[in-house]
Amino acid sequence: MKEEIMELTAYCGLVCRDCLRYRGKVPDAARTLLSEMERRKFDNYAEVKMKFDKRFENYAVFIDVLRKIAELGCDKSCRKGGGCSSFECPIVQCCLEQKYEGCWQCDQRASCNKFDFLQSFHGETPKNNCAYLHDNGFDNFIAHKQAFYIWDDKERTAGKPSE
């Protein structure tokens, strides 16, 4: 169990299994909905419907956003090349260069600006999780980690994957 948690803990201290993208139902549902709408030629329906309901004038935008949601899916942890490691993440690059398992091994993590791009989604969670890991290791980490997203509450993420 400890090795699984270590594998699912990203270099920044976030736990991949709590991410909406990681093996997420939302991207899967978006792909299913897109497929069904294409199969049923819903664009033709929307074109006629917009004459009676102006909200359907935004159908193309809706489909564009739905396609982006469908692309959010991720089936590999950060450590296995998924998630943030699918682009040039400064945290991943730094940890690999320094040969760190994660930022919790770095003495400069509290003042590090490489976390800045995570702030709008995760607040201080990555830094706080790294501080916990630095002080306590992976023992009981799942019970003590902070909420993945700033809009999550601790009860949703403590000890269990997102749904």
N, C-alpha and C positions, 0 to 999 in steps of 0.2 A: 504493500500500500504506500509506504514512504517513497519508494522509487517512482511509483506512478505519479504521486503528487509532485515530486521533483521534476519529472519529465513534463508535466503540465504547467509548471510554474515558469513563466517567461523570464527572460533576463532582467526585466524591469520590476519583477515582483508581482505582476498580475497573474491570475490563474486562468489559463486558456479556456478551461471548461465552463467558466462563467460568462464568456464573451458571447454576445448575440450571434456572432459570425461562426463560432466554432460548433460544427455539427448542429447548427441551429435550425429550428423549426420554421422560423420566419423566412429565410431564403428558400427553403424547400417549398413552403406554402406559396411564395411568390412565383416560383417556377411552375408549380402545379396550376396556379391560376392563369398564368400566361399561356400555358399549353392549352388549357380548356378554352380560353377566350379565342385563341387562334383557331382551334379545332372548330369552334362554333361560329367563326367569322364575326366576332362581336364588334369589330370595327365598322362593319356595315350597319349593324344595329345602332351603334353610337351615332353614326352619320345621320340616320333618319331621326333618331331620338332628339338630337340637338335642335331640331326645328321646333320641338315642343318643350324642351327643357334646356335652357342655356348652359347649365352646368356641364353638359356633355360636350360643349365646345372645348373643354379642357381635356378631353379624352387622350389626345396624343401626349400631353404632358404627363398624365397619369400613367400611361404605358411606359414612357421613358423612365419615370421614377420606379415603377414596378420592375423593370429590367435591371436597374441599378441595385435594387434590393435583392433580386435573384442572384446577382453576381457577388453579393457579400459573403456567400457561403465559404467556409473554410473547414477542411477536414483533417488538417495536421496542426499540431501544436507549433508554437513559435520555434522551439528547439528542433523540430523536424522539418522546418522550412515553410510553415504556414503563417497565418496571421501577419503581424508586423514585419516578420522576416521576409515577407513576400515583396517588400520594397526596401529601399536603403534606410533602414532604421538606425539612427545614430547610437542607440543603446546597444543593439545587437553588435554593431561594428566595434564599439568600444570594448564590450565584454570579450569578444573574440580576440581582439588585439591584445588585451591585457591578460588573456587566458583566465578570465573569471567565469565561474558558473553563473553568476548574476551580480547585479549592482550591490547586493548586500555584502559583497566582499571588498567593496571600494570604500575607502575612508572619506572620499570627497562627495559621496552621494547626496548628502543633505544640501549642498550648495550647487549641485550639478545642474546645468541648464539643458542637458539632453532630455530631461523629463518634460520640458515645457510643452512639446507638441501633444502630450497626453492630458494636459491640464483640463481642457474643456470637456472631456469625457470622464476623466477619472479623478480629478482633483488631486489631493495629496495621497491617495491610496497607494500608488506605486512606491513612493518614498517611505510611507509608513509601513507597508508590508516588508520592504527591504530592511528597515530598522528592526522590525520584529525578527526577521530571519537572521540578521547579523547577531542579535542578542540571544536568540533561542534555538536557532536551527529549524529544521522541518518538523520537529516534535510539536504536535498540537497546532501547527500552522493553520490548518483548515478551520479550526474552531476560532482562531484569533484574527484571521485575515479580514481586511476591510471590504466593504461593498465594492464591486467591480466598477460600476458606473455611479456618477454622482447622484443620479436619481433613484438608485436602488436603496433598499433598506438592508441592514445587516442580516436580517432573518432570511431573506431570499438567497443569499450567497453563502452563509455560514454552513460549511460541511456538506453542501449538496450542489449539484450542477444546475445551471439555469434550465428552464423548460421552454 
